């Protein structure tokens, strides 16, 4: 049967199921996966479709292959974070009280480290991004994230004071759904996002902060969240260890 609009491709369904089985421990670190012909039979798919699914998991850093030995599961500490830029920012995710980070790590331990919240005057760049006057008050949320205890990114978000005041955005723990859920409850639900990415060499302070080697690449990602009136309700600048992240954006035609 032909695939309906919006219906996931067969290889994606197979990749999702294999990823789930790996994360649930059916195939532990270092385990060999069943041969491609066996997987094709169990999923009722063509060999090429199964190979495409395995290649997708390889590109995510979940599995690897050896000539003549088939496919095997990589150790968890070797796997990068797969940031699904569309799925993680959907209202279905944070609107139900889930963390947007749950989409990225799927059972691994990603924890904020040293969360700092403070009310500060907006500098020129932040004020321009938020459509404010220089010096207007904003709340800055500054935190580093550790994946299995290893630093992988620094996130510094700014939210206008008039939106954050009286909400848990001003606290270390923003509660279920995080900042976006709090903004929704304050009447400024984010309905559109823009992310700008660029790759560059890490600055000395970033090398120290993320435990990188000198000259290592980082991804600088700036995200803008807009409400239904077109107002920017948050700007978040993140510095990510480029070697630990895969950026994924899925679209339907």
Steps between C-alpha positions, in 0.01 A plus 500: 500500500624853426609709798248761613603863550657544844544126550858407600706309250548132572870532567429771761253271676761224508770739625267632773419148616862385500599815689233425759617140537858615545406765757290248693797263523390225265826562316757623759823686430726294275224256404476376145172567319320225306611460138334732250306213341355404839402859572340527157292190570393612848399848379346381175721736303741488209869457575572847361245656737660331801844610384371858476369479858833363625686774316281761673589356841866492398481870408356568847799327658289223654636203304806419295610230259806290434578338166391138520364539855170682448351774716560555871389746769747771593570574863258760634777742593610506135161604363425861410187689599250506213319835520173468313446873449132474404377224731666641813339845457148377425225613737407134530833447680534789746126576511437166666756576769786301348853632466614583147827328590324164534480487120878526470628255756242216509584353838850637544586738780503865387500729801534878549808605693523820704174665390511877559204737470532875533323822406734720296487799262493381139815569302477630142496158330242347734283813493502502118411130485207545739381830355580690820680822582858473625500454875147363531485218752519137394538170680811306409502123545855370474581131526734233372377151411678175580442181301582201718709740710689653204439866401351528151339844476456842660159669476430865581136607456351849539130567562343847541425585862136585432445144373704314760403697809279295732574172323739213572724628220666708771574188705767234453235231434248619242275199558334261250530619143771752585513861385264453207225354718540795738477746211184325378340533842596870502310550172801502267509146363788449256352409162801547272873449534807604305842343548822640355802269505863551415807288559826657616804433715443508874613812683743441792224546759281249316787249484527517879124502559427192287827316556603519133837486334643827367360580156213251529183591306184616671155579365360836604121477488272798564131425537219755490153411634203704373147528637185531285544879481848460351678614815830334588435357846837329546842505339732215591866483401657157525855378452514129420790257470479426126644151542217398735198614299308406187241754382190347344211676328220282362258641242204364311432606143 
